[in-house]
Amino acid sequence: MIENTQLFYFVSIVEYGTISKAAQQLLVSQPALTRSLQKLEDELEVELFDRKKNQIILNENGQLAYQHAKKILDMEKNMKLDVQNFYQSKQIISIGSLAPAPICGLKYLIKKNYPKMKIKEDLKNRVDDLLIGLENYQYNIIVLHYPIKDPRYECIELFDEHLYISLPPTHPLASLKEISFADLNGESILILSKIGFWNDITLKYIPDSHLLYQDDEQVFNEIKKSSALPVFKTNISLQRIEDPHRIPIPITDPEVHLTFYAIYKKENHKHFDFLKNDLSIDWKNT
């Protein structure tokens, strides 16, 4: 029975021109390639090369065999890709995060590596909910704002996120180069509801502010356009969506300078070890 390895070695000999060059490129011994070629010829019951002193030349039998071998190897490759893509399309990676930006970033990175994989996302305010979910297989990967040391988990630093306040040029605070929560406390601020951990921070540090929550992002953007209300932005959201009609001012309080970490079980390293080598994110396309 003809084996695919025999076909692969045969095609390599044809394409590299000699057995010695094929052996060098494939890191296989010349005798092993010679034996494989002889076995293939025995299976086909024809010679594929005309042999001369220190030289083999592909003959007409070999040319036809080469065309068939290429088709068979391409079919094997396509079969593997199709089956893997089908498998990925049936799989779901579940992400749990404290903030929206890490979800966007991880989805971008996962899709870049597994284009067919389905992704489920969950935004939580409490660290305990995420850790329990990871432990109980509710999540395949979670994002926290601090690293954890546990031999069962891999912990990878993703990126930093910093909070800004975005103001129209006519706002009394718009002339400031930087701003603190003390400056903002008491202001009416338009805010999206689904911002995870950031919501806890704003409630804690500007308790006297009137936070005007909006669940619908489209409605939020319409109100922002037609009003002078401050809105929160981050260095990430500023990269995703440009807003030339507003001025972003960095908030100086240390509590709003966060570093996010991706955490997953070591048993899932095959899915997520790519994060150790590739964390480049095009935020405009997330």
N, C-alpha and C positions, 0 to 999 in steps of 0.2 A: 504493500500500500504506500502510495506517495505521501510523504509528510510535508507540511508547510515549511519546516525548517530546511528541507532539501531544496524546495523552490526558492526560498529566500537566499540560500547560499549560491544557487545557480544564477539567479538574477544579479547578485552582487558580483560574481565572477565576470559575467557579461559586461556589466556597467563599469567595473574598475579595470577591465581589460586583461588582467592576468590573475592567476590564483594567488600569487605572492602579494600583489597589491590588495586584493580582497581580504586575504588573511591579516594583513597589517591593519587595515581599516576596521575589521570586525573583531580584532583581538582574538583570532582563532588560529590554530596551527595549520600550516599548509597541508600536512597529511590528513587532518580532519576534513578539510575542504575537498581534498582529492577523493577521499573515501565517500563523502556525501555525493559528489558528482557521479562517481562510478555507480553508486547504488541507484541514483535517479535514472541513469542510462539503462541499468539492468531492469528497472521497473517499466521503463518505456520501450525496452527492447530495441533501441536504436542508439547510435552515437550522436552526441550533440555538438561535438567539436572535431575538427580534423586536427590530428596531432602530428606535429613536426618536432624536430630536435629543439628542446627548450622553448617550445611555442605551441599554443593551442589556438585554433581559429574557429569561430562559430560557423557551423555549416547551415544548410537550409533547414534541416531537422531542428537544429538549435534555435534558429530564428523563429520558427513557428512555436516551439516550446516556450521560448522567452515571452512571446505575446500572450500565450495562455497563462503562464506563470504570473505575469504582471497583473492580469485580470483577476486571478484567484487571490493574490495577495491584497489587491485593492478591495476586493469583496470582503476579505477577512477584516481589513482595517475599517471599512465602512460598517460592517456588522458590529464590531466592537464599539464604534462611536454611536451607532443607533441605539444599541442596547444600553450603553451608559447614559445617553441622553434621556431615554425612556425611563430608566431607573431614577435619574435626577428629577424628572418631571413629576414623579410620584412621591418624592420625598419633600418634607417640609422642615426648614430650619426655623426654629422659634427663638426670637430675640426678645429679651427683657432689658429695659434700660431706665435709668433715672431721668433722662433728658431726651428731647427729640433728635438733636444733632447726631449723637452716636448711632441712633437707629438709621438715619439717612446715610451716614458714612459706612456702617457695616453692610447695609443693603447694597450699596454701590460696590464694595469690595467683594461681597459674596457673588453678586451677579457677574462681576468681571471674571471670577474664577469658575462659577457654576451657573452658566446662563439659563439653564432649564430649571434650576432649583426653585421651588416655591418658598416664600418667606412669610412667616407670621410674626407680627410685632406687638409688643405690649409695653405701655408706658406706665411706670409705677413711681410713687413718691417715697416708698419705704424700702430701705436696704434689705430688711429682713424678708420682705415678700420675694425679692429677687433671689436671695440666697436659698431660701426654702424651695423656690421654684426650680432652681438649678439642681439642687440636691434630689428633688423628686421627679426630675426629667420633664418638668413642665416647660423649661427652657433648655435649649442646646447651648446657648451662650448668653451671658448677661454683661451689662456695663455698669460699673460703679465709679464713684469719684475718688476712690483711693485703692491702692493695691492690697491684695490679701496674700498671706503666706500660708499655704496649705498644700501638703505634698500630693493631694489628689487633683489639684487644679493647675492649669497654666494661666498665667496672668501677664497680659501684654499691654504696654502703654500705647494708647491710640493717638490722642491729640489733646491740645489745650483749648478751652473755651472761656471767653471773658465777656462779661455783661457790659452793654452800652445802653445809654438812653438816647433815643432818636427824637429830635425836636425840629419844628419848623424854624426858619431863620428869625421870625418875629417873636419867638418865645423869649421871655426875660432871662432864661438861663442859657440861651443859645450861644452867648458870647464866651462862655467858660471853656477852657481847654480840657478840663477834667472835672468830675463831679462826684459827690459822695451821697450815700443814702440819707445823711443828715440834711443835705440840700434838697433832696426830693421828698422827704417826709412831709405829708400834708398836701402834696400835689394830687390832682385827679389824673389817673394814668389809664390809658386804654391797654388791655392785656388779653392775650389769647388764653383760653382755659387750659388747653392741653400742652403745658410746658413742664410737667413733671416736677422734679426737685427744685427747679427755679421758682416755682410758685411758693414753696415753703420759705425760701430765702426772702422773697419780697414781703411776704406776710410778717416775717419776723423783724425785718430791719426798717420797714416803712409802715408801722402800725397805724399811723394817723392819716395815711393816704387813702383816697377813694379809688379803689381798683374797679374799673369798668370792664367786666369779663365779657368776652364774646366767644361762643363756641364755633361759629361759622367763620372760616378764614376769609371768605369772599366779603362777607359783611364787615368783618374787621378791617379789611383793606379799603373798603368804601368809606367807612367812618374816618379812617386815618387820613385819607385824601382830602376830606371836606372839613376837617377840624384841626385845631392847634393842640390837640391832646398829645402829651408825650407817650411814646411806646418803647418797649424794651427791644433791643437787638443784641446780637452777640457778634463776635468776630467771624463766626461761621455763617450766620444768617446774612451778614453784610456781603459776604462773598457770593452767596446763592442768589440774592435779589438786590439789584441796585436801586437806590431811591434818591435821585438827584435833588429832590425838593425838600430834603430833610438833612439835618446835621447830626452825625453820630458822635456822642461824647462818651469817652470811657469812664466807667465807674471805678473809683479807686479802692473801695473796701476790699480787703483780702478775701472775704467770703465769696466774692463773685469771680475769682480766678481759679478755675477748676481744671484738673487733669483727669481725663477719663481712661479707664482700664477695661479691656475686654477679658472676661474670665470664662473658661470652659473646662470641662473635665478632661483629664489626660487621655481617657479612653476614647475621646472624640478628636484626638490630635490629627487624624487623617483629613478631617473636614476643615480644620481651622489653622493648621500650622503654616499655611501660606501667609498669615498675618505677620509672621516673624520676618518675612522678606519683602512684603509689599503693603505699604500703608499709604500709597499715593492716591489721593481722592480729588477728583475734579468736582468741586462743590456746586458749580453751576449746572451740572448734569445729574445732581442727586435729587 
